[in-house]
Amino acid sequence: MTVAVYLPLDDKTQWWVDMLQSLLPGWTVAALDAVTDPAAVEYAVVWRPRSGDMARFPNLKAIVSIGAGIDHVLADEKLPAGVPIIRTVGDDLTQRMREYVALHVLRHHRDMPRQLRAQAERDWHAIVVPVAPQRTVGVMGLGNLGAAAARTLADLGFATRGWSKSAKTIDGVETYAGPDQFDRFLSGCEILVNLLPMTNQTSGILNAGLFAKLASDACIINCARGGHLVDDDLLAALDNGTIKQATLDVFHVEPLPADHAFWGHPAITVTPHVASQIDAGTGGRIIAANLKTFAETGTCADLADAVRGY
């Protein structure tokens, strides 16, 4: 069985090829652009494949997303119909997201950007904030990553609420579901974390209308997809005081262009898509196990639903 591997950064591709080859003895693993016999390829392991990449392989049995989201695969207008897509999720990735969300919620809660400005000005300025139970934090999206993040915030003592497309129950978290409960979820929310899947329905959901429904001086953390955010609406909301601060890990174009306004904005923290960054060691083991299971059974636990988009 032949596996084709593609990542936009060439230096990362060979890293993944070598790791997967060591975990899949008896299989052939090759960089997608090095494949000489497209008909031999049965599986593709990819991150942000180019349009038409998957259509090159007439005998493709499954596509593996190097990550929890599959929107980057579905974005291919030439994607062969009906090919199963496997997500990459696991305890290590969930732990990384829990750490990232906790870190940046606490940063905003304790107003660390303001404290760092005071330090730069040599200003002995004590910033007093309420304790966590008096701070309302909302998590949009309660899938594997979102639910874990919400539980972590609740364990830290925050007044935690969550919103999802369908009803969920999470200990210590006040949950809301569906469009009818969305505004109630947003009302009074002081720190908003976005972990929604990227779909047609959620595209641009972080916009001026949403910002206006939050508590005054709310903070935004986007660690899902850049397409969820309307960039100009956030810049305007920061400038007019509707939003106090933002932490952004994902962007419409990645890497974020050097001339983008986000880089130099004093109220924005930029991180380079590392919230739940996957590495070849951890990800390789997860992907190899899923490929073996799929090859034997025709399915696996991490099979995505292409119709839903996640």
C-alpha positions as CSV (number, residue, x, y, z in Angstrom):
1,M,0.0,0.0,0.0
2,T,1.3,3.4,-0.9
3,V,0.7,6.6,1.1
4,A,1.3,10.1,-0.4
5,V,2.2,12.9,2.1
6,Y,1.8,16.6,1.5
7,L,2.4,19.7,3.6
8,P,2.9,23.2,2.2
9,L,6.4,23.5,3.9
10,D,8.8,21.1,2.1
11,D,11.0,20.8,5.1
12,K,8.2,19.3,7.1
13,T,7.0,16.9,4.5
14,Q,10.1,14.6,4.6
15,W,9.9,14.6,8.4
16,W,6.4,13.2,8.2
17,V,7.4,10.7,5.4
18,D,10.2,9.3,7.5
19,M,8.1,9.0,10.7
20,L,5.2,7.3,8.9
21,Q,7.5,5.0,7.0
22,S,9.0,3.8,10.3
23,L,5.5,3.2,11.8
24,L,4.1,1.5,8.7
25,P,6.5,-1.3,7.8
26,G,5.6,-3.0,4.6
27,W,3.9,0.1,3.3
28,T,5.4,2.6,0.9
29,V,5.4,6.2,2.1
30,A,6.4,9.0,-0.2
31,A,6.2,12.8,-0.6
32,L,3.2,13.5,-2.8
33,D,5.3,15.4,-5.4
34,A,7.7,12.4,-5.6
35,V,5.0,9.9,-6.5
36,T,5.8,8.3,-9.9
37,D,2.8,5.9,-10.1
38,P,-0.4,7.8,-9.1
39,A,-2.5,4.6,-9.5
40,A,-0.5,2.9,-6.7
41,V,-1.5,5.5,-4.1
42,E,-4.3,4.3,-1.8
43,Y,-4.0,6.9,1.0
44,A,-3.0,10.5,1.2
45,V,-1.9,12.2,4.4
46,V,-2.2,16.0,4.0
47,W,-2.3,19.5,5.4
48,R,-3.8,22.1,3.1
49,P,-3.4,20.2,-0.2
50,R,-3.4,22.1,-3.4
51,S,-6.4,22.1,-5.7
52,G,-6.4,18.9,-7.8
53,D,-3.8,17.1,-5.7
54,M,-6.3,14.3,-4.6
55,A,-7.7,14.0,-8.0
56,R,-4.4,12.7,-9.3
57,F,-4.9,9.4,-7.5
58,P,-7.6,7.2,-9.2
59,N,-7.5,4.4,-6.5
60,L,-7.6,6.7,-3.4
61,K,-9.3,4.9,-0.5
62,A,-9.0,7.6,2.2
63,I,-7.6,11.0,2.9
64,V,-6.0,11.8,6.3
65,S,-6.1,15.4,7.6
66,I,-3.0,16.2,9.6
67,G,-5.2,17.9,12.2
68,A,-8.7,17.9,13.7
69,G,-10.2,20.0,11.0
70,I,-11.1,18.9,7.5
71,D,-12.1,22.2,6.0
72,H,-8.7,22.5,4.3
73,V,-9.4,19.2,2.5
74,L,-12.9,20.1,1.5
75,A,-11.7,23.5,0.1
76,D,-10.4,21.6,-2.9
77,E,-12.9,22.1,-5.7
78,K,-11.6,19.1,-7.5
79,L,-11.8,16.8,-4.5
80,P,-13.0,13.3,-5.6
81,A,-16.5,12.7,-4.4
82,G,-17.1,10.0,-1.7
83,V,-13.5,9.5,-0.5
84,P,-13.6,9.1,3.3
85,I,-11.7,11.7,5.3
86,I,-10.0,10.8,8.6
87,R,-9.3,13.5,11.2
88,T,-6.3,13.4,13.5
89,V,-7.1,13.8,17.1
90,G,-5.7,12.5,20.3
91,D,-4.9,13.1,24.0
92,D,-1.7,15.1,23.2
93,L,-3.5,17.4,20.8
94,T,-6.3,18.0,23.3
95,Q,-3.8,18.7,26.1
96,R,-2.0,21.3,24.0
97,M,-5.3,23.1,23.3
98,R,-6.2,23.0,27.0
99,E,-2.9,24.6,27.8
100,Y,-3.2,27.3,25.1
101,V,-6.8,28.2,26.1
102,A,-6.0,28.3,29.8
103,L,-2.9,30.4,29.2
104,H,-4.6,33.1,27.1
105,V,-7.8,33.2,29.1
106,L,-5.7,33.8,32.2
107,R,-3.6,36.4,30.4
108,H,-6.7,38.4,29.5
109,H,-8.3,37.7,32.9
110,R,-5.3,39.1,34.8
111,D,-4.8,41.9,32.1
112,M,-1.2,40.9,31.4
113,P,-1.0,43.0,28.2
114,R,-1.6,46.1,30.4
115,Q,0.8,44.9,33.0
116,L,3.5,44.4,30.4
117,R,2.9,48.0,29.2
118,A,3.3,49.2,32.8
119,Q,6.6,47.3,33.0
120,A,7.9,48.9,29.8
121,E,7.0,52.3,31.3
122,R,8.6,51.4,34.6
123,D,5.3,52.0,36.2
124,W,4.7,50.2,39.5
125,H,1.0,49.7,38.7
126,A,-1.0,47.1,40.6
127,I,-3.9,45.8,38.4
128,V,-6.8,44.5,40.4
129,V,-9.1,42.1,38.7
130,P,-12.0,40.0,40.0
131,V,-11.5,36.4,41.0
132,A,-12.2,33.7,38.4
133,P,-15.7,32.8,39.6
134,Q,-16.7,36.4,38.9
135,R,-15.4,36.3,35.3
136,T,-17.7,34.9,32.6
137,V,-15.9,32.9,29.9
138,G,-17.6,31.4,26.9
139,V,-16.4,28.6,24.6
140,M,-18.0,28.4,21.1
141,G,-17.8,24.8,19.9
142,L,-18.0,21.9,22.2
143,G,-16.4,19.1,20.2
144,N,-13.4,17.2,21.6
145,L,-11.2,20.2,21.9
146,G,-13.9,22.7,22.9
147,A,-15.4,20.5,25.6
148,A,-11.9,19.8,27.1
149,A,-11.1,23.5,27.1
150,A,-14.4,24.4,28.8
151,R,-13.8,21.8,31.5
152,T,-10.4,23.2,32.1
153,L,-11.7,26.7,32.5
154,A,-14.4,25.5,34.8
155,D,-11.8,23.6,36.9
156,L,-9.8,26.9,37.2
157,G,-12.9,28.5,38.7
158,F,-14.2,30.6,35.9
159,A,-18.0,31.0,35.3
160,T,-17.8,28.9,32.2
161,R,-20.5,28.6,29.5
162,G,-20.4,26.8,26.2
163,W,-22.4,26.9,22.9
164,S,-22.7,24.3,20.2
165,K,-24.9,23.4,17.3
166,S,-26.5,20.5,19.3
167,A,-27.1,20.2,23.0
168,K,-24.2,19.0,25.2
169,T,-23.8,18.4,28.9
170,I,-20.5,19.2,30.6
171,D,-19.9,19.2,34.3
172,G,-19.4,22.7,35.7
173,V,-20.3,24.3,32.4
174,E,-23.5,26.1,31.6
175,T,-24.4,24.9,28.0
176,Y,-26.4,26.5,25.3
177,A,-27.3,25.0,21.9
178,G,-28.6,26.1,18.5
179,P,-29.3,29.6,17.0
180,D,-32.2,30.3,19.4
181,Q,-29.9,30.2,22.4
182,F,-26.9,32.0,20.8
183,D,-27.6,35.5,21.9
184,R,-28.2,34.4,25.5
185,F,-24.9,32.6,25.4
186,L,-23.1,35.7,24.2
187,S,-24.8,38.1,26.6
188,G,-22.5,39.0,29.5
189,C,-19.6,37.0,28.1
190,E,-16.3,38.7,29.0
191,I,-13.8,36.4,27.4
192,L,-14.9,34.5,24.3
193,V,-13.0,31.4,23.0
194,N,-13.7,30.2,19.5
195,L,-13.3,26.5,18.8
196,L,-16.0,26.0,16.3
197,P,-15.5,23.8,13.2
198,M,-15.1,25.7,9.9
199,T,-18.3,25.4,7.9
200,N,-20.4,27.6,5.6
201,Q,-22.6,28.4,8.6
202,T,-19.7,29.4,10.9
203,S,-17.7,31.4,8.3
204,G,-17.4,35.0,9.5
205,I,-19.2,34.3,12.8
206,L,-16.7,36.6,14.7
207,N,-18.1,39.8,13.3
208,A,-19.3,43.3,14.4
209,G,-22.8,42.0,15.2
210,L,-21.4,39.3,17.6
211,F,-18.9,41.7,19.3
212,A,-21.8,44.1,20.1
213,K,-23.6,41.3,22.0
214,L,-20.7,40.6,24.4
215,A,-20.0,42.3,27.7
216,S,-18.3,45.7,27.4
217,D,-14.5,45.4,27.1
218,A,-14.7,41.7,26.1
219,C,-11.7,39.8,24.9
220,I,-11.6,37.4,22.0
221,I,-9.5,34.3,21.5
222,N,-9.6,32.6,18.1
223,C,-7.9,29.3,17.9
224,A,-10.1,27.5,15.4
225,R,-9.8,28.9,11.9
226,G,-9.0,32.3,10.4
227,G,-12.2,32.2,8.3
228,H,-14.3,32.5,11.4
229,L,-13.1,36.1,11.9
230,V,-13.9,39.2,9.9
231,D,-10.6,41.0,10.3
232,D,-11.8,44.5,9.6
233,D,-14.6,44.1,12.1
234,L,-12.2,43.1,14.8
235,L,-9.9,46.1,14.1
236,A,-12.8,48.5,14.2
237,A,-14.1,46.9,17.4
238,L,-10.7,47.3,19.1
239,D,-10.4,50.9,17.9
240,N,-13.8,51.9,19.1
241,G,-13.5,50.1,22.5
242,T,-16.2,47.4,21.9
243,I,-13.4,44.7,22.2
244,K,-10.6,45.2,24.7
245,Q,-8.0,42.7,23.5
246,A,-7.7,39.7,21.2
247,T,-5.5,36.6,20.9
248,L,-5.3,35.2,17.4
249,D,-3.7,31.9,16.5
250,V,-5.3,31.3,13.0
251,F,-5.6,33.6,10.0
252,H,-7.1,33.8,6.5
253,V,-3.7,33.6,5.0
254,E,-0.9,31.7,6.8
255,P,1.8,32.5,7.4
256,L,0.3,35.9,8.3
257,P,1.7,38.5,5.8
258,A,4.3,40.7,7.3
259,D,2.4,43.8,6.4
260,H,-0.9,42.7,8.1
261,A,-2.3,45.2,10.6
262,F,-2.6,42.4,13.3
263,W,1.2,42.3,13.7
264,G,1.6,45.8,15.1
265,H,-1.7,46.3,16.9
266,P,-1.2,47.0,20.6
267,A,-4.3,45.1,21.6
268,I,-3.7,41.9,19.6
269,T,-1.5,38.9,20.4
270,V,-0.5,36.9,17.4
271,T,0.7,33.3,17.7
272,P,1.6,31.2,14.6
273,H,-1.1,28.5,14.6
274,V,0.4,26.6,17.5
275,A,-2.5,26.2,19.9
276,S,-2.8,22.5,19.2
277,Q,0.3,22.1,17.0
278,I,0.8,18.5,15.9
279,D,4.3,17.0,15.6
280,A,5.4,14.0,13.5
281,G,6.0,11.8,16.6
282,T,2.6,12.2,18.2
283,G,0.7,12.7,15.0
284,G,2.5,9.9,13.2
285,R,1.5,7.3,15.8
286,I,-2.2,8.4,15.6
287,I,-2.3,8.5,11.8
288,A,-0.5,5.2,11.4
289,A,-2.9,3.5,13.8
290,N,-5.9,5.0,12.0
291,L,-4.5,3.9,8.6
292,K,-4.0,0.3,9.8
293,T,-7.5,0.1,11.2
294,F,-9.0,1.6,8.1
295,A,-7.1,-0.7,5.9
296,E,-8.3,-3.7,7.9
297,T,-11.9,-2.7,8.5
298,G,-12.8,0.1,6.1
299,T,-13.5,2.6,8.9
300,C,-12.0,4.0,12.1
301,A,-13.1,6.0,15.1
302,D,-11.8,9.3,13.7
303,L,-13.7,9.2,10.5
304,A,-15.1,12.7,9.7
305,D,-18.5,13.6,8.2
306,A,-17.8,15.5,5.0
307,V,-21.4,16.6,4.8
308,R,-21.3,18.3,8.2
309,G,-17.8,19.5,7.5
310,Y,-16.2,18.0,10.7
